[in-house]
Amino acid sequence: MKRFLAFSLLSLSLALAAQSSMAFGGCGEGKCTDCHSLSKEQATEALAPLGIAAEVIDVKLAKVPGLWSIAVFDKKNNRKLPLYLDYSKKYLIQGEVIEIATKESLTRLSMAELNRVNPGEIPLDDAVVVGKPDAKLRVIVFDDPECPYCKKFQEEMNKVVAKRSDIAFFIKMLPLKIHPKARQKSEAIICAKSLELLEKSLAGEEIPAPTCKTDQIDKNEALAAKLEIRSTPTFILPDGRVFPGARNAEDVIKLIDSPLPPEKK
């Protein structure tokens, strides 16, 4: 039970098997809220028997018929996480909820919405830029020069800026320890502030040694740890949502063009 209830990002890797909406008491005509309601207090009471040490901070209808989406604050890991509770308040679901039509993880979208950051607080002096530096919409990317998924995302970034001159990507180097040469290559890219060197490295070509001494990698690692960024590529949208992993150009543009409203202070 303890293992199942461990609140961490890893716990959200469980796949959700397809269920019919009727299995969770799906609604017929009219609004679901005509028949069902759930307060934060009721959600807290429903979770209590499981010994979950998390604060319920929001409750709303999930996109999945028959389910409530519950946002909780995981005190242990200092993160906000989405959980799902059925209308009967008897069944809790934690894991990835996939919308079949779009192949989109509703859980990951919720995670990004709940854990937004302030892009304005992220220094960009060290970043190499894909697109126009003065573009209205800035996407910040944490990248590793030897990461194969970063190579794929680089291709998609180029497609985005070819379609949209109002979007630019600011790439910060975050070499992973699993790539032994990535740190030196990252320092070389930062010293030269060269997109060309990054693209050569991603293509598997050798690049020159660093031409300066820099502690920028240490700063980027500290910032990534603060932002809970553990993998590359990870990109941050202008509205502060954080998404790990590579996505195709169309998906990135769609996310950018569907921003969340500013967070309430």
C-alpha positions in Angstrom: 0.0 0.0 0.0 2.8 2.4 0.9 4.6 1.7 -2.3 1.4 2.3 -4.3 0.7 5.6 -2.5 4.3 7.0 -2.8 3.8 10.6 -4.1 6.4 11.4 -6.7 6.6 11.9 -10.4 7.5 8.3 -10.8 4.2 7.2 -9.2 2.4 8.9 -12.1 3.9 6.4 -14.6 1.1 3.9 -14.0 -1.0 3.4 -17.1 -4.8 3.8 -16.8 -6.7 1.0 -18.3 -9.8 2.1 -20.4 -13.0 2.1 -18.5 -16.6 2.9 -19.5 -18.0 6.1 -18.1 -21.0 4.1 -16.7 -18.6 2.2 -14.5 -18.0 5.4 -12.6 -21.6 6.6 -12.6 -21.5 8.7 -15.8 -24.2 11.4 -16.4 -26.9 11.4 -18.9 -28.6 14.6 -20.1 -27.9 17.8 -18.3 -24.8 18.9 -16.4 -22.9 16.4 -14.2 -23.0 19.0 -11.4 -26.8 18.7 -11.3 -26.4 15.4 -9.7 -22.8 15.3 -8.3 -20.7 17.6 -6.1 -17.4 17.4 -4.3 -15.9 20.0 -2.0 -12.2 20.2 -0.9 -13.3 19.0 2.5 -15.1 16.0 1.1 -12.1 15.1 -1.1 -9.8 15.3 1.9 -12.2 13.0 3.8 -12.3 10.5 0.9 -8.4 10.4 0.8 -8.0 10.2 4.6 -8.3 6.4 4.9 -5.4 6.0 2.5 -3.1 8.0 4.8 -2.2 10.4 2.0 -0.1 13.2 3.5 -1.1 15.8 0.9 -3.3 19.0 1.0 -6.3 19.2 -1.3 -5.9 22.6 -3.0 -8.5 22.3 -5.8 -11.4 20.2 -7.0 -13.0 20.3 -10.5 -14.8 18.0 -13.0 -12.3 15.9 -14.9 -12.5 15.8 -18.7 -13.1 12.0 -18.3 -16.8 11.4 -17.6 -17.6 10.2 -14.1 -14.4 11.5 -12.5 -13.3 14.4 -10.4 -9.9 15.9 -10.9 -8.3 16.7 -7.5 -5.2 18.8 -7.2 -3.1 18.0 -4.1 0.1 19.5 -2.8 2.6 16.8 -2.0 4.5 18.2 1.0 7.2 15.6 0.8 8.3 16.4 -2.7 7.0 20.1 -2.8 4.9 19.4 -5.9 1.3 19.8 -6.9 -0.1 16.5 -8.3 -3.4 15.6 -10.0 -5.5 12.6 -8.7 -8.8 11.3 -9.9 -11.8 10.3 -7.8 -15.0 8.7 -9.1 -18.4 10.2 -8.3 -19.1 7.6 -5.7 -16.0 8.7 -3.8 -15.0 5.0 -3.4 -12.2 4.7 -6.1 -9.0 6.7 -6.4 -7.0 6.7 -9.6 -3.4 7.9 -9.8 -1.6 7.6 -13.1 -1.7 8.8 -16.7 -5.1 9.4 -18.2 -4.7 9.3 -22.0 -7.2 10.9 -24.4 -7.4 8.4 -27.2 -8.4 10.8 -29.9 -5.5 13.2 -29.4 -3.1 10.7 -27.7 -2.5 13.4 -25.1 -1.8 12.7 -21.5 -4.4 14.7 -19.5 -2.3 13.9 -16.4 0.8 15.6 -17.8 -1.2 18.6 -19.0 -2.6 18.9 -15.4 0.9 18.6 -14.0 2.1 21.4 -16.3 -0.8 23.6 -15.3 -0.5 23.0 -11.6 3.3 23.5 -11.5 3.8 26.6 -13.6 7.0 28.7 -13.2 7.8 32.3 -13.9 9.8 32.5 -17.2 10.8 36.0 -16.4 12.9 34.8 -13.5 15.0 32.6 -15.8 18.3 34.2 -17.0 18.8 33.9 -20.7 22.2 35.6 -21.2 23.8 32.2 -21.8 21.1 30.9 -24.2 21.5 30.2 -27.8 18.5 31.2 -29.9 16.5 29.5 -32.6 14.5 32.2 -34.3 14.5 35.9 -33.9 15.8 37.0 -30.5 13.2 39.8 -30.3 10.3 37.4 -31.0 7.1 38.2 -29.0 6.7 34.6 -27.8 9.7 33.0 -26.0 10.1 29.3 -25.3 12.9 28.3 -22.9 14.5 24.9 -23.6 16.9 22.9 -21.3 19.0 20.9 -23.7 21.9 18.4 -23.7 24.2 18.5 -26.8 24.5 14.7 -26.9 20.8 13.9 -26.3 19.1 12.0 -29.2 15.7 13.4 -28.2 17.1 16.9 -28.2 18.2 16.3 -31.8 14.7 15.4 -32.7 13.3 18.5 -30.9 15.9 20.7 -32.6 14.4 19.7 -35.9 10.9 20.5 -34.7 12.0 23.9 -33.3 13.4 24.8 -36.7 10.0 23.9 -38.2 8.2 26.1 -35.7 10.3 29.2 -36.4 10.0 28.6 -40.2 6.2 28.9 -39.8 6.1 31.5 -37.1 8.4 34.5 -36.9 6.8 35.5 -33.6 8.1 32.4 -31.8 11.7 31.9 -30.7 13.4 29.2 -28.6 16.1 30.2 -26.0 18.2 27.1 -25.4 20.1 26.6 -22.1 22.6 23.9 -21.7 21.9 21.1 -19.2 24.3 18.3 -19.8 23.3 15.0 -18.3 25.8 12.8 -16.4 24.9 9.8 -18.6 26.6 11.6 -21.5 30.3 11.9 -20.5 31.3 14.5 -23.2 28.2 16.6 -22.9 29.5 18.9 -20.2 32.6 20.0 -22.1 30.6 20.4 -25.3 28.0 22.5 -23.4 30.8 24.8 -22.1 32.1 25.2 -25.7 28.6 26.1 -26.9 28.1 28.6 -24.1 31.6 30.2 -24.5 30.9 30.7 -28.3 27.2 31.2 -27.8 26.9 29.3 -31.0 23.7 27.6 -32.3 25.9 26.1 -35.0 28.1 24.3 -32.5 25.0 22.9 -30.8 23.5 21.6 -34.1 26.9 20.0 -35.0 27.1 18.3 -31.7 23.5 17.0 -32.0 24.4 15.7 -35.5 27.2 13.6 -33.9 30.0 15.8 -35.2 33.0 16.8 -33.1 33.2 20.5 -31.9 36.1 22.6 -30.7 37.1 22.7 -27.0 35.7 25.5 -24.8 37.4 28.8 -25.4 36.7 30.2 -21.9 36.2 29.1 -18.3 32.5 29.3 -17.2 30.5 28.3 -14.2 27.2 28.6 -16.2 26.7 24.8 -16.2 26.7 24.8 -12.4 24.2 27.6 -12.4 21.9 25.9 -14.9 22.0 22.7 -12.9 21.0 24.5 -9.8 18.2 26.3 -11.6 17.0 23.0 -13.1 16.9 21.4 -9.7 14.9 24.3 -8.3 12.5 24.0 -11.2 12.3 20.2 -10.8 13.7 19.6 -14.3 15.4 16.3 -14.5 15.5 15.4 -18.2 16.2 16.8 -21.6 14.8 18.3 -23.6 12.4 20.1 -21.3 10.7 23.3 -22.5 8.9 26.1 -20.7 6.1 28.0 -22.5 5.6 31.7 -22.2 2.7 31.1 -19.7 5.1 29.1 -17.4 4.0 25.6 -18.2 6.8 23.1 -18.1 6.8 20.1 -20.5 9.5 17.3 -20.5 10.3 15.5 -23.7 10.3 16.3 -27.4 7.1 17.2 -29.2 6.4 17.9 -32.9 6.1 21.4 -34.3 2.3 21.3 -34.6 1.9 20.3 -30.9 4.3 23.0 -29.7 2.4 25.7 -31.7 -0.9 24.5 -30.4 0.3 24.7 -26.8 1.7 28.2 -27.3 -1.5 29.4 -29.0 -3.6 28.0 -26.1 -2.1 29.8 -23.1 -3.4 29.7 -19.6 -4.6 32.9 -18.0 -2.1 34.6 -15.7 -1.8 33.0 -12.3 -3.6 34.8 -9.4 -1.3 36.4 -7.0 
